[in-house]
């Protein structure tokens, strides 16, 4: 894989064909705690990935053996004035929304601790693959704040309002097996295999039409929370954006010719 660094603590790795990219959290001395600088790095990396038309799927991963991400850097926060915290907020929001708004399918590869903002980064992805060491949760109320990286909105969309309320209000941590049963994660991989399984899933996704993938994600995300009639209008608009594309023509031709498609990506 080729690697591009975004500051000291974030990297983007691309597979040789460029279709699968990996957004890597790489601040091992702090268990990937998200400082102001790291938030900037994540936002910049997401902007670069969003602009890269070769990319069809993204895996969000960690280099730390015992953690995906432990959330906000509370050591840094401990030194903040109120003004410092206000100045940091736009960078933090840009990091979380950067992941959330990536236009292609995204998969979080989670092992160890994924807490607070760390779990919110995972929730910002379309799918979460975890290994048996994963421990997830949104413990923000236990330190006097609330989930501010999308957790109060993303968690109920994933598991329902009452279950999200219980998890957020109690600030409890959930281990991997229960997390899978509750729908907090989507797949359980073998120990140490979360990244490999997420990458394999990303490759399977990336074999499909890049135009179709982006339109399907747009329809899914835009339709969240809408009533059925409005959601179907969103779907129709997304369908129209692909129905007359080169990818659609190639997909139909490849099916009839019994061969793998060669997607033009337009």
C-alpha positions in Angstrom: 0.0 0.0 0.0 1.1 3.6 -0.7 1.0 5.9 2.4 0.3 9.6 2.7 0.7 11.3 6.1 -1.6 14.0 7.4 0.4 15.5 10.3 2.1 13.2 12.8 -0.8 11.0 13.8 -3.0 10.2 10.8 -2.2 8.3 7.6 -4.0 7.3 4.4 -3.0 4.1 2.8 -4.2 3.2 -0.7 -4.2 -0.2 -2.3 -2.4 -0.4 -5.7 -5.6 0.2 -7.8 -6.6 3.1 -5.5 -10.1 1.7 -5.0 -9.8 0.8 -1.3 -8.2 3.3 1.1 -7.4 3.0 4.7 -7.7 6.0 7.1 -5.3 5.1 9.9 -5.3 6.5 13.4 -1.7 6.5 14.5 -1.1 8.1 17.8 0.0 5.1 19.8 1.4 6.9 22.8 -2.0 8.3 23.6 -4.2 5.4 22.5 -5.3 7.6 19.6 -6.9 10.2 21.9 -8.1 13.0 19.6 -6.3 16.3 20.3 -6.9 19.5 18.4 -4.0 18.7 16.1 -5.2 15.2 15.5 -8.7 16.4 14.8 -7.2 18.7 12.1 -5.3 15.8 10.7 -8.5 13.6 10.4 -10.4 16.4 8.8 -7.7 17.0 6.2 -7.4 13.3 5.4 -11.2 13.0 5.0 -11.2 16.0 2.6 -8.4 14.4 0.5 -10.3 11.0 0.4 -13.6 12.7 -0.5 -11.9 14.4 -3.5 -10.3 11.2 -4.8 -12.6 9.8 -7.4 -10.6 6.5 -7.5 -11.7 5.6 -4.0 -14.7 3.3 -3.7 -14.5 2.2 -0.1 -12.7 3.4 3.1 -11.6 1.4 6.1 -11.0 3.4 9.4 -8.4 1.6 11.5 -5.9 2.0 14.3 -2.3 1.1 14.8 -2.6 0.7 18.6 -2.8 -2.9 19.8 -5.2 -2.2 22.6 -7.3 0.6 21.4 -9.2 1.9 18.3 -9.6 5.4 19.9 -10.2 6.4 23.5 -12.0 9.6 22.5 -11.1 13.3 23.2 -7.6 14.1 24.6 -8.7 14.9 28.2 -5.1 15.7 29.2 -5.1 18.5 26.6 -8.6 19.5 27.6 -7.5 19.8 31.3 -5.4 22.7 30.4 -8.0 24.5 28.3 -9.8 27.7 29.2 -13.4 28.1 28.1 -12.1 30.1 25.1 -9.7 27.3 24.2 -12.5 24.8 24.2 -14.6 27.0 22.0 -11.8 27.4 19.5 -11.2 23.7 19.4 -14.9 22.8 18.6 -14.8 23.5 14.8 -11.8 21.2 14.4 -13.5 18.5 16.4 -16.7 18.8 14.4 -14.8 18.8 11.1 -13.1 15.5 12.1 -16.3 13.6 12.9 -18.4 15.1 10.1 -15.5 14.4 7.7 -15.8 10.7 8.4 -19.6 10.8 8.4 -19.8 12.7 5.0 -17.3 10.6 3.1 -19.2 9.9 -0.2 -18.2 6.2 -0.4 -19.0 3.3 1.9 -16.9 3.3 5.1 -16.0 0.5 7.5 -14.6 0.9 11.0 -12.2 -1.9 12.1 -12.4 -1.8 15.9 -10.4 -3.6 18.6 -9.8 -2.7 22.2 -11.2 0.5 23.5 -13.6 2.6 21.3 -14.9 5.1 23.8 -16.5 8.5 23.6 -15.3 10.3 20.5 -13.6 7.1 19.4 -16.9 5.2 19.3 -18.4 8.2 17.5 -15.8 7.9 14.8 -16.8 4.3 14.4 -20.5 5.2 14.4 -19.8 7.7 11.7 -18.9 4.8 9.4 -21.5 2.8 7.5 -20.4 -0.6 9.0 -18.4 -1.6 12.1 -16.3 -4.8 12.2 -15.0 -5.6 15.7 -12.9 -8.3 17.3 -13.5 -9.9 20.7 -11.4 -7.4 22.5 -13.6 -4.5 21.6 -15.1 -2.4 24.3 -17.4 0.4 23.1 -19.4 3.1 24.8 -20.3 6.8 25.1 -19.2 7.8 28.7 -19.3 11.6 28.2 -21.9 12.3 30.9 -19.5 10.8 33.5 -17.1 13.6 32.8 -19.7 16.4 32.7 -20.3 16.7 28.9 -22.4 14.9 26.3 -21.5 12.9 23.2 -20.6 15.8 20.9 -19.3 13.9 17.8 -22.6 12.8 16.6 -23.3 10.1 19.2 -26.7 11.4 20.4 -27.9 11.3 16.8 -26.1 8.3 15.3 -26.6 5.8 18.2 -30.4 6.0 18.2 -30.5 5.6 14.4 -28.5 2.4 14.9 -30.1 0.8 18.0 -33.3 2.8 18.7 -34.0 5.7 21.0 -34.6 3.8 24.3 -31.5 1.6 24.0 -29.4 4.7 23.0 -30.8 6.6 26.0 -29.8 3.8 28.4 -26.3 3.6 27.0 -25.7 7.3 27.0 -27.3 8.1 30.4 -25.5 5.2 32.2 -22.2 5.9 30.4 -21.6 2.2 30.6 -19.0 0.3 28.5 -20.1 -2.6 26.4 -17.9 -5.6 25.5 -17.8 -7.1 22.0 -20.3 -9.9 22.3 -23.0 -7.8 23.9 -22.2 -5.0 21.4 -22.9 -7.4 18.6 -26.2 -8.5 20.2 -27.3 -4.9 20.7 -26.4 -3.9 17.2 -23.6 -1.5 18.3 -21.3 -3.4 15.9 -22.2 -5.3 12.7 -19.6 -8.1 12.5 -17.4 -10.0 15.0 -14.1 -11.0 13.5 -11.6 -13.4 15.1 -9.2 -11.9 17.6 -6.8 -9.6 15.8 -8.6 -9.9 12.5 -10.9 -6.9 12.6 -8.7 -4.9 10.1 -8.2 -7.8 7.7 -11.9 -8.6 7.7 -12.8 -4.9 7.2 -10.4 -4.6 4.3 -11.7 -7.8 2.7 -15.3 -6.4 3.0 -14.1 -3.1 1.5 -12.6 -4.9 -1.5 -15.8 -6.8 -2.0 -17.7 -3.5 -2.0 -15.2 -1.8 -4.2 -15.7 -4.4 -6.9 -19.1 -2.7 -7.6 -19.9 0.4 -9.6 -18.3 3.5 -8.1 -21.2 5.6 -9.5 -23.7 3.1 -8.0 -22.0 3.0 -4.6 -21.9 6.8 -4.2 -25.5 7.1 -5.2 -26.7 4.3 -2.9 -24.9 5.9 0.0 -26.3 9.3 -0.8 -29.9 7.8 -0.9 -29.4 5.9 2.4 -27.9 8.8 4.3 -30.2 11.5 2.9 -33.3 9.4 3.5 -32.5 8.9 7.2 -35.4 10.2 9.3 -37.6 11.2 6.4 -41.1 9.8 6.0 -41.5 7.0 3.4 -42.9 9.3 0.6 -40.0 11.8 0.9 -37.5 9.0 1.2 -38.7 7.4 -2.0 -38.3 10.8 -3.8 -34.6 10.8 -2.5 -34.2 7.3 -3.9 -35.7 8.3 -7.2 -33.3 11.2 -7.6 -30.4 8.9 -6.8 -31.6 6.4 -9.3 -31.9 9.0 -12.0 -28.3 10.0 -11.3 -27.1 6.5 -12.2 -29.6 5.2 -14.7 -28.1 6.9 -17.7 -24.4 6.6 -16.6 -21.6 4.8 -18.3 -21.5 2.4 -15.3 -25.0 1.4 -15.8 -24.4 0.6 -19.5 -21.2 -1.3 -18.6 -22.9 -3.3 -15.9 -25.7 -4.4 -18.1 -23.3 -5.3 -20.9 -21.0 -7.2 -18.6 -23.9 -9.2 -17.2 -25.1 -10.2 -20.6 -21.6 -11.0 -21.8 -20.9 -13.0 -18.7 -17.7 -11.2 -17.8 -16.5 -8.9 -15.0 -17.4 -5.3 -15.5 -14.8 -2.6 -16.4 -16.4 0.4 -14.6 -15.8 3.7 -16.3 -16.8 5.4 -13.1 -19.0 8.0 -14.7 
